């Protein structure tokens, strides 16, 4: 049976933030190529009260860990009816051509496609919003790779995969085996999936298009508020692949005195994050995105200054 790549299912794992999800639905309602359905994998007890949409919306209740992202994506993707799956995080607002862009590129590329993401500051979605306004105020993430100038570009580094905004044919998702549901909580499940699809011979590619705007919400980078799951998932990744992932976060945690992540033994949590740690890593409303590199530069400078003082003494 020949796939109809104009039949697109949109898959969204969601928890809390009902306004963000409502904005995502509004973005999908204005698509030049409408999805055949939206599947919301609701990681909470109550279903969402969503605005009317010109396509079916299904909500699947995911009962598991408080943030079972891997399982949520798998359950929703396996229930999908479309031949093309578009995965969006709930804080994304898809631009009108996002689905058409993915459908067009998927006709000639039998792998995983990664669309563009731009970041909105706090207040950008208050009241009536427009894509023209978003285009004027959104920012590109300084630490993430951007799209090619045009067309499609194959990506040779699985570590670039990020689950915020991507698409693939349903048959390719089935061949990949889905996300590893042993990853629970925040961190690591998308890097693991990138590694797994690379091992399976499934290609990754960036596209010029498939643009989504990321809605502001308070966050921490490095994610000290998810310390336990980052540590757990880093150890799971190491047991599976022979080395740890999320190394830049673990490095920051070590500089902050939160962990001992010496090679060859389990990562030890030395203390819980305190108010100072949260203040250091926190994202303010004028910052469209949280930035680990900014915090790491400060921590490394402080560590170098301490070492210099000790050497002089």
C-alpha positions in Angstrom: 0.0 0.0 0.0 1.4 3.4 -1.0 1.7 5.9 1.8 -0.3 9.1 1.5 2.0 11.6 3.2 -0.7 14.2 3.1 -2.4 12.2 5.8 -0.6 13.6 8.8 -1.1 12.8 12.5 0.2 15.3 15.0 1.5 13.8 18.3 1.8 15.9 21.4 2.9 14.8 24.9 1.3 17.2 27.4 1.2 18.0 31.1 -0.2 21.2 32.6 0.1 24.5 30.7 -3.4 24.4 29.1 -2.9 27.8 27.5 0.1 26.6 25.7 -1.7 23.6 24.3 -4.7 25.8 23.3 -2.2 27.9 21.3 -0.8 24.9 19.6 -4.3 23.8 18.6 -4.9 27.3 17.2 -1.7 27.0 15.1 -2.8 23.6 13.8 -6.2 25.0 12.9 -4.6 27.5 10.5 -2.4 25.0 8.6 -2.3 25.1 4.8 -2.4 21.3 5.0 -4.6 20.2 7.8 -3.7 17.2 9.9 -6.1 14.2 9.9 -5.9 14.3 13.7 -4.2 15.6 16.8 -3.3 13.0 19.4 -2.6 14.5 22.9 -0.8 12.1 25.2 -2.0 13.6 28.5 0.4 12.9 31.3 -2.1 14.1 34.0 -5.3 12.9 35.6 -7.7 15.2 33.9 -8.3 15.7 30.2 -7.7 19.1 28.6 -10.5 21.5 27.8 -9.4 22.4 24.3 -10.9 24.9 21.8 -12.8 23.6 18.8 -10.6 22.4 15.9 -11.4 21.5 12.3 -9.9 18.1 12.7 -10.4 15.2 15.3 -8.6 15.6 18.6 -8.0 12.5 20.7 -6.7 12.6 24.2 -4.9 9.5 25.6 -4.4 9.3 29.3 -0.9 8.1 30.2 -0.6 6.5 33.6 3.0 6.2 34.7 5.8 8.2 36.1 5.0 11.9 36.7 6.8 12.7 33.4 6.7 9.6 31.1 7.8 11.4 27.9 9.1 8.3 26.1 6.0 6.3 26.8 3.7 9.2 26.0 5.2 9.6 22.5 5.1 5.9 21.8 1.5 5.4 22.9 0.3 8.3 20.8 2.4 7.4 17.7 1.3 3.8 17.7 -2.4 5.0 17.9 -2.0 7.3 15.0 -3.9 6.9 11.8 -1.8 9.1 9.5 1.0 7.9 7.3 3.2 10.8 8.4 3.7 11.6 12.1 4.6 15.1 13.2 5.8 15.3 16.8 5.5 18.6 18.6 6.1 19.5 22.3 3.1 21.2 23.8 4.8 24.6 24.1 5.2 24.8 20.3 3.0 27.0 18.0 3.3 25.6 14.5 3.5 28.1 11.6 0.9 27.7 8.9 3.2 25.7 6.5 4.7 23.4 9.1 2.7 20.3 8.2 2.9 21.0 4.4 6.7 21.5 4.7 7.1 18.2 6.5 4.9 16.4 4.0 6.8 17.8 1.1 10.2 16.8 2.4 9.0 13.3 3.5 8.1 12.4 0.0 11.8 12.2 -1.0 13.4 11.4 2.3 12.9 8.1 4.2 14.3 9.2 7.5 13.7 11.6 10.4 13.2 15.3 9.7 14.0 18.1 12.1 12.2 21.4 11.7 13.1 24.9 12.8 12.4 26.3 16.2 12.4 30.0 17.3 11.9 31.2 20.9 9.4 33.7 22.2 9.9 35.9 25.2 7.5 36.1 28.1 4.2 37.8 27.2 4.4 37.1 23.5 1.2 35.1 23.5 -0.8 37.3 25.9 -4.1 38.4 24.2 -4.3 38.2 20.4 -1.1 37.0 18.8 0.1 36.8 15.2 2.9 35.1 13.3 4.1 38.5 12.0 4.6 39.6 15.6 6.4 36.4 16.5 8.7 36.8 13.5 9.7 40.2 14.7 10.5 39.3 18.3 11.5 35.6 18.3 15.1 34.5 18.8 17.2 31.6 17.7 18.8 29.4 20.4 22.5 30.3 20.5 23.5 26.7 21.5 21.5 24.8 18.9 22.2 24.1 15.2 20.1 26.1 12.8 18.5 24.9 9.6 20.2 24.9 6.2 19.9 28.0 4.1 17.4 26.1 1.9 16.1 22.6 1.3 17.3 19.6 3.3 20.6 18.7 4.9 21.5 15.3 6.2 22.9 15.4 9.8 25.7 12.9 10.6 25.6 13.5 14.4 22.8 11.7 16.3 23.3 14.0 19.3 21.7 16.8 17.3 18.3 15.1 17.5 15.9 16.9 19.7 12.3 15.8 20.2 10.7 19.3 20.4 9.8 19.4 16.7 10.3 16.5 14.2 8.5 14.2 11.8 8.9 10.8 10.2 6.8 8.3 8.3 4.7 6.0 10.5 6.5 3.0 8.9 9.9 4.4 9.9 8.8 5.0 13.4 7.6 1.4 13.7 11.0 0.2 12.3 12.8 2.3 14.8 11.1 0.5 17.7 10.1 3.8 19.3 11.5 5.6 22.4 13.0 3.5 25.2 10.3 3.7 27.9 12.8 2.9 30.7 13.7 6.6 30.5 11.4 8.4 32.9 11.4 12.0 34.0 13.4 14.7 32.2 16.5 14.1 30.2 18.2 11.6 27.9 15.3 9.9 26.1 15.7 11.9 22.9 19.5 11.4 22.8 18.9 7.7 23.3 16.4 7.7 20.4 18.8 9.5 18.2 21.5 6.9 19.0 19.1 4.0 18.4 17.9 5.3 15.0 21.4 5.9 13.9 22.3 2.3 14.8 19.2 1.2 12.8 20.5 3.0 9.7 17.7 5.6 9.8 19.0 9.0 8.6 18.5 12.4 10.3 18.1 15.6 8.4 17.5 19.3 9.0 15.0 21.1 6.9 14.5 24.8 6.0 10.9 25.0 7.1 8.7 23.1 9.5 9.0 26.2 11.8 7.4 26.2 15.3 7.6 29.0 17.8 8.4 27.9 21.4 6.3 29.6 24.0 8.0 31.0 27.1 7.7 29.2 30.4 10.0 29.4 33.4 12.8 26.8 33.2 16.2 26.0 34.5 19.3 25.2 32.5 21.2 23.2 33.5 18.0 21.5 34.8 18.8 21.4 38.5 15.1 21.0 39.1 15.3 17.6 37.4 18.5 16.5 39.1 17.4 13.0 40.0 16.0 12.0 36.6 19.1 13.5 34.8 21.4 11.3 37.0 19.2 8.3 36.6 18.8 8.6 32.9 22.5 9.3 32.4 23.3 6.0 34.1 20.8 4.2 32.1 22.3 5.5 28.9 25.8 4.5 30.1 24.6 0.9 30.9 23.0 0.7 27.4 25.6 2.3 25.2 28.8 2.2 27.3 29.2 6.0 28.0 27.2 8.8 29.6 25.1 11.4 27.9 24.1 14.9 29.2 27.8 15.4 30.0 27.5 19.2 29.9 24.7 19.1 32.5 26.6 16.7 34.7 29.7 18.9 34.4 27.7 21.9 35.6 26.2 19.9 38.4 29.8 18.8 39.5 31.0 22.4 39.4 28.0 23.4 41.6 28.8 20.7 44.1 25.6 18.8 43.4 27.1 15.5 42.2 30.2 13.4 42.0 30.3 11.9 38.5 33.7 10.4 38.5 34.1 7.8 35.7 33.9 4.2 36.5 31.5 4.4 39.4 27.8 5.4 39.9 27.0 9.1 40.0 26.5 10.3 43.5 24.1 13.1 44.4 25.9 15.1 47.1 23.3 17.6 48.0 19.9 19.0 46.9 19.7 22.2 44.8 19.1 25.2 47.0 17.8 28.7 46.3 21.1 29.9 45.0 21.3 27.1 42.5 17.8 27.9 41.3 18.6 31.6 41.0 21.8 30.8 39.0 20.1 28.5 36.5 16.7 30.2 36.3 15.2 31.7 33.1 13.7 35.2 33.5 10.8 36.4 31.3 13.0 38.6 29.1 15.0 35.5 28.2 13.3 33.6 25.4 15.2 30.4 26.4 17.3 29.1 29.2 21.0 28.7 28.4 23.3 26.1 29.9 26.3 27.6 28.2 25.8 30.9 30.0 25.8 29.2 33.4 28.7 26.9 32.5 30.9 29.9 31.5 30.2 31.5 34.9 30.8 28.3 36.8 34.1 27.6 35.0 35.3 31.2 35.5 34.6 30.9 39.2 36.4 27.5 39.4 39.4 29.0 37.6 39.4 31.9 40.0 39.3 29.6 43.1 42.2 27.5 41.6 44.2 30.7 41.0 43.7 31.9 44.6 44.7 28.5 46.0 47.8 28.5 43.8 48.8 32.0 45.0 48.2 31.0 48.6 
